[in-house]
Amino acid sequence: MSCVRLEKTGFDPWMSLAAYTAEHRLDDGRVGATSAFVGTMRDFNVGDNVCELFLEHYPGMTERELGVIVGEAEARWPLTDCLVIHRVGRLLPGEPIVLTAAWSAHRAAAFEACRHLMEALKHRAPFWKRETLDDGTQRWVEQNTPG
């Protein structure tokens, strides 16, 4: 049950969701709700135009923390499965950064667990973001946007 993946290249979140659903047989009648969140790269941040984002991570540590976050969701809500896919490396505006998904018999658990996955990931997962602005300057993102 559950999967955490880091992707170095682009991914289609909707195709990934469909493939995972089919592979794990989450369409066999035991699931009544699927909640998914897709985050994409914006072309702006703190008042500046951003043309590129580079996401760094610490291999091993990042996957472990994401696994802990998934485990928290599984312990708190009656879930059938969870999925977290997160990009690392170079991203351009409009590209998907993250997919979180939760499957459950009931919508409340799926909604709440999916939100937990995303919010906990944003605040705790060890990712470091370096933005390149339109004028070529680079800066580290010091804080996440509020949920």
DAWOSUL-V821762 format. One record per pair of residues at least 24 apart in sequence whose ideal C-beta (glycine too) atoms are under 6 Angstrom apart, sorted by sequence separation. I is the first residue (numbers start at 1). GAP is how many residues later the second one is. D is the distance in whole Angstrom. If there is no record, write none. Layout:
i=I gap=GAP d=D
i=I gap=GAP d=D
This chain:
i=80 gap=24 d=6
i=13 gap=25 d=4
i=79 gap=25 d=5
i=119 gap=28 d=5
i=57 gap=31 d=5
i=78 gap=31 d=5
i=77 gap=32 d=4
i=55 gap=33 d=5
i=79 gap=34 d=6
i=54 gap=36 d=5
i=77 gap=36 d=4
i=53 gap=38 d=5
i=73 gap=40 d=4
i=73 gap=43 d=5
i=73 gap=44 d=6
i=31 gap=49 d=5
i=41 gap=50 d=5
i=43 gap=50 d=4
i=69 gap=51 d=4
i=41 gap=52 d=5
i=69 gap=52 d=6
i=40 gap=54 d=6
i=41 gap=54 d=5
i=26 gap=55 d=6
i=40 gap=56 d=5
i=41 gap=56 d=6
i=24 gap=57 d=6
i=38 gap=58 d=6
i=39 gap=58 d=5
i=4 gap=59 d=6
i=39 gap=59 d=4
i=66 gap=59 d=6
i=65 gap=60 d=5
i=38 gap=61 d=5
i=4 gap=62 d=4
i=4 gap=63 d=6
i=20 gap=63 d=5
i=37 gap=63 d=5
i=62 gap=64 d=5
i=36 gap=65 d=4
i=61 gap=65 d=5
i=35 gap=67 d=5
i=2 gap=68 d=5
i=58 gap=68 d=5
i=16 gap=69 d=6
i=34 gap=69 d=5
i=57 gap=70 d=5
i=33 gap=71 d=5
i=31 gap=72 d=5
i=55 gap=72 d=5
i=56 gap=72 d=4
i=32 gap=73 d=5
i=33 gap=73 d=6
i=32 gap=74 d=6
i=33 gap=74 d=4
i=55 gap=74 d=6
i=35 gap=75 d=4
i=35 gap=76 d=5
i=53 gap=76 d=6
i=54 gap=76 d=5
i=26 gap=77 d=5
i=33 gap=77 d=4
i=37 gap=77 d=6
i=53 gap=78 d=6
i=2 gap=79 d=6
i=35 gap=79 d=4
i=1 gap=80 d=5
i=2 gap=80 d=4
i=3 gap=80 d=5
i=4 gap=80 d=5
i=5 gap=80 d=5
i=6 gap=80 d=6
i=7 gap=80 d=5
i=8 gap=80 d=6
i=52 gap=80 d=4
i=8 gap=81 d=5
i=37 gap=81 d=5
i=50 gap=81 d=5
i=51 gap=81 d=6
i=6 gap=82 d=5
i=13 gap=83 d=5
i=51 gap=83 d=5
i=17 gap=84 d=6
i=10 gap=85 d=6
i=48 gap=85 d=5
i=49 gap=85 d=4
i=13 gap=86 d=4
